[in-house]
Amino acid sequence: MKKNAKKSSKKKKNIALIAHDGKKAVLVSFVRDHLEDFKHFTLIGTGNTGRLIQAAGLKVTRKLSGPLGGDAQIAAEVATGKCQGVIFFRDPLGMHPHDPDISMLMRICDVHNVPLATNPATAELLIKGLPG
C-alpha cells in the first residue's frame, strides 16, 4: 500500500511591487535580474507596475494604479497580514499627487513591522532575507 505524500503546508509569502513612473524601468530590470528569487513569492502590484512585471514573465495580482487607490489597497493588504514585504521604488525627486497615500503605505509598513524596500540595495536584502 502506498503512503500518501505529505503535502507541504508552507504558503508562499506575498510581496508587493510598486514603482513611480521614473523608476518602473529600474524595478523591471531588478525583477529580471532576480527572477528565480521572485518565483518563491506570490506577487501583488499596482496597476501599471504589475502589468510591466507580468510582461517580464511573472504572475502578479494587480491592484488599481497608485494614484487611483492602488497604494491604499496594498496598505490594506499589509495591515491585514496578507502582505509580508513591500518593494516600492520611489522617485524621491518627483512630485506625486498621491503623496498622502504613499506616506500612509510607508506608515502602515512601520506600524505592522513589514519590511519596505525603496531602492535596489534594500530590495535585494528583502528578497534574500524574507523566507519565501
C-alpha positions in Angstrom: 0.0 0.0 0.0 1.3 3.4 -1.0 1.8 6.1 1.6 0.3 9.4 0.8 2.9 12.0 0.2 2.9 14.6 2.8 1.8 17.9 1.3 3.8 21.0 2.3 1.6 23.4 4.2 4.1 26.1 3.7 2.4 29.0 2.0 4.3 31.5 -0.2 4.8 34.9 1.3 3.3 37.9 -0.5 5.5 40.7 -1.8 4.1 43.9 -3.2 5.8 45.6 -6.2 5.3 49.3 -6.8 7.3 51.9 -8.7 6.8 55.5 -9.7 6.9 56.2 -13.4 10.5 57.4 -13.3 11.6 54.1 -11.5 9.5 51.5 -13.4 12.4 50.6 -15.7 14.7 50.1 -12.7 12.1 47.8 -11.0 11.6 45.7 -14.1 15.3 45.4 -14.6 15.7 44.4 -10.9 12.9 41.8 -11.2 14.5 40.3 -14.4 17.9 40.1 -12.6 16.2 38.2 -9.7 13.5 36.1 -11.5 14.4 32.9 -9.6 14.2 34.7 -6.3 10.7 36.1 -7.1 9.4 32.7 -8.1 9.4 31.8 -4.4 6.8 34.6 -3.6 3.3 35.5 -4.5 3.4 38.9 -6.1 1.0 41.8 -6.0 1.4 45.1 -7.6 -0.2 48.4 -8.5 -1.8 48.6 -12.0 0.9 49.7 -14.5 3.8 48.3 -12.5 2.0 44.9 -12.2 1.4 44.9 -15.9 5.1 45.5 -16.6 6.2 42.8 -14.2 3.8 40.4 -15.9 5.5 41.2 -19.2 8.8 40.2 -17.6 7.4 36.7 -17.1 5.9 36.6 -13.6 2.4 36.2 -12.3 1.2 39.3 -10.5 -2.2 40.1 -8.9 -2.8 43.6 -10.0 -4.5 46.3 -7.9 -5.5 49.8 -9.0 -3.0 52.2 -10.3 -1.2 54.0 -7.4 -2.9 57.4 -7.9 -6.3 55.7 -8.2 -6.0 53.9 -4.9 -3.6 51.0 -5.5 -1.2 52.2 -2.8 -4.1 52.2 -0.4 -5.1 48.7 -1.5 -1.6 47.4 -0.8 -1.6 49.2 2.5 -4.8 47.3 3.4 -3.0 44.0 2.5 -0.2 44.9 4.8 -2.5 45.9 7.6 -4.5 42.7 7.4 -1.4 40.5 7.4 -1.8 39.5 3.7 1.4 41.1 2.5 4.8 40.3 4.2 7.0 42.7 2.2 6.9 45.8 0.0 9.3 46.9 -2.7 8.4 50.4 -3.7 10.9 52.1 -5.9 10.0 55.7 -5.3 11.1 58.7 -7.3 12.4 61.0 -4.5 12.9 63.9 -6.8 9.4 63.9 -8.4 6.2 65.5 -7.3 3.3 63.0 -6.8 -0.3 63.9 -6.4 -0.9 60.8 -4.3 1.8 61.6 -1.7 -0.6 61.1 1.2 -1.3 57.5 0.0 2.5 56.9 -0.3 3.1 58.2 3.3 0.2 56.1 4.6 1.6 53.0 3.0 5.0 53.6 4.5 3.4 54.3 7.9 1.4 51.1 7.7 4.6 49.1 7.0 6.2 50.7 10.0 3.2 50.1 12.3 3.0 46.4 11.2 6.7 45.8 11.1 6.7 44.8 7.4 9.9 45.4 5.5 9.8 48.1 2.9 12.5 48.5 0.3 12.7 51.7 -1.6 15.8 51.1 -3.7 17.5 48.1 -5.3 20.0 47.6 -2.5 17.4 47.2 0.2 15.1 45.2 -2.2 17.8 42.7 -2.7 18.2 42.3 1.1 14.4 41.9 1.4 14.1 39.1 -1.2 17.1 37.3 0.1 16.2 37.7 3.8 12.5 37.1 3.7 12.0 33.3 3.5 9.7 32.5 0.6 
